[in-house]
Amino acid sequence: MGKLALDLGNLYRETGVELANASVLFHLLHKADLAPWLAKLPAGTLEKTAQRLEEIAAPLARAQMRGTDGELVRDEFALVAHMLRHGLQRASTGVDNAKDLRSILAEHRRLWLARNRPSGLADSQRPLRERLA
């Protein structure tokens, strides 16, 4: 899981674009207008990054962690992979899959409430909910 965490955290490097704050992958998931972010990406980057994401996430299904929160940790990493996948698919196709976005929001809510107070949930989900609307 440590290698998976490191690799997921470094996935943005596959894009060849480094920003001072956040990453292109973050913007592909959160921003309504993708044009400025897509313009920064070299040709073939989305496909290459999506392929690398699948390689990184593949071991999640087999992950067996000891500890009381092992399943929760695995689910959190799976959500990160799902969110990254959604952003990459949205950028590749130009289509924002509302059903998939609702699934992400539901799982995010479940995982948020497992570790955090409810008070910050709305702020955390706001960018995705605005896109869904």
Phi, psi and omega in degrees: 000329178297316179294319179299316179298316179296315181294319177296318180296334180261003182302327180304333181295335178298335182284339183077006181240122177244128180253159180292327184219126183076200180214163176302322181298321176300314182292326178295332177276320191262331188275141178289317181262111182272345187308312181298328183279321178295326180296336181278344188270131175295156179303140177082356185294318183298315181295315180298317181292319178297319179296317179295322177302315181295322177297317181293316187281342184308317181292347182303320182298333182260358185298131177231102182254141175276156178115161185288338182249019182303315180295320179296317178299314178300317179296324178295316178292323177297323177294318177302313179298319179297316180295317177297316179301316180299313180299318180293319178295318178299317180291324181288321187260340185076009182245132177261104183288103185296322180297316179295320179296320176297322177297317177299314181297321179294315180291322177300316179299312180302313183288323177301311184290341177287337184234343189233165173287150181296340189300331182264356185299313182300317178296320181295324183268351187309309183300322180287320178295323178296320177294322180295322180293000000 
